[in-house]
């Protein structure tokens, strides 16, 4: 394949609404950085752009949580996130932000171009509006009772208790979070990107042209989106935080671009800012076909980077991505990483505990980079464990890689007077040649794997070369030969050859490990007293990296051992910080003893079939006067609302059961209780402690649904 003239590498823009965890790092930023460092070492023309995503409702919501303004939130988190990336060696050429005026300008122009060309459509729809606040309400600004689990604090887009995706219309008793009043419906106009118009293009471009070179997980997800039917997607929304529409757009006042539309344009504005800062032209990077554009993202971003953004780019006249190597998710100690449950390891925490100079320094940034690449979720979800982290460090970085480099330097000082010994070709044997061949072969393998975005396999090959070095040294045993030099003076040539090869191999390791562990590569350069220019990729495979007779520094350990106590502390910290959400449903009931479970006499199916059971929702509940056990309920059964008297008043307060779905025996003969006619019976389960539980569908279903 023809080599691209220039590379534009992007990593997903993180939301500036809080600290980012190592799952984010492993998903997009680290693999992107490895690829970019490799391209830079190849002296290719490459720009690596990223920045904070500072729009969308996540920012004002975080502001409410922290009792401050949206602007204060982004000004707080943007610099911390940027610094965290820097401390872990993520080498962006620019880390921009979408609140920058240049971005607003760029995103507005993008919208304007598409709108003027007729590539957007407008639609009017009804949306919730807060009359007191004078504002339309984004889904997140509406709260109510979850129809699924009855949690009273569910948002208009999701219930955070049961996790169900919701629309505001599904909420029971919705209220605006701005004023606390029930919202009203009002007509609003919005712009949409009609994705349905572009199905043929997407099918051809992804499912035909990139079926082979993109990851199967990525192609698979795209296929199911396309097969599922593409719909017009709203580009604008009624919100006061984000990129406002151009002034001359009719009906655009008070609306902003939807964050999914403005955020990826952030890659373009970041490139513009980088070009301004460096006296370059940004246009070829986004417009010339000989540019290779690669988006590094996590799997939750696939639809945006493979379907929606490419449609936007194509309509706007930009180039399309060559590849979108999306990673799956990384779990942590047996559970999904989650910010809301605080089950996570933040970059900031790792840096404080390990990377600060007093705790290990930048070498420890490399240890994290090493382990995250080793377990990279390239084809399926993977799991970070502190034990795995410790093992990877102690048994690979310390015992294999660090050990080899250290032994080469120690022996060279001891057996070769501290100078790089010559290679005596006449005294070379098969083992020497094999070691040299392995260096060259490893370079080829690593290069091929990196070009294919197979970072964990590439890293394995580099570590394997250090393993080969150790085995070679072990077979040559220069320390044994040194003891026989009195009787066998030619032995010095064998020692020289061994250490000459081991030192050239060490210099090669620095080049090959550099994209993955840049701080370690720098440290090896320091020990070898060579400038970092040696790390140019073209030098890999060479056996002339160190001149004969050159003096080297005294050995220093590359990696330190990680002790059991350190990882025990981390596991403890993780568990102590985790938030265990109490389910709204009662905790599991004590197990009933066998004698408490009596089974009634057998019946035939026809007996059972006489009972008509249906699902209904309790829409009102009140106490029955002078009857402390009874509640009078109104139950919506879909076809009618019935009065049912139920003996559950000791177990439930009327206000806590409104909105709950229940199972009702609807063909039970009416019965008067305390003067009220009850038209049915609500099924209840009683646990061993005597507590009552409703029997209801797992997720909300239509009232009137039959139960059998
Ligand atoms: Zn819920």
Boltz pocket constraint, residues with backbone or C-beta under 6 A from the ligand:
constraints:
  - pocket:
      binder: B
      contacts: [[A, 146], [A, 147], [A, 148], [A, 149], [A, 150], [A, 151], [A, 154], [A, 159], [A, 160], [A, 161], [A, 162], [A, 163], [A, 164]]
      max_distance: 6.0
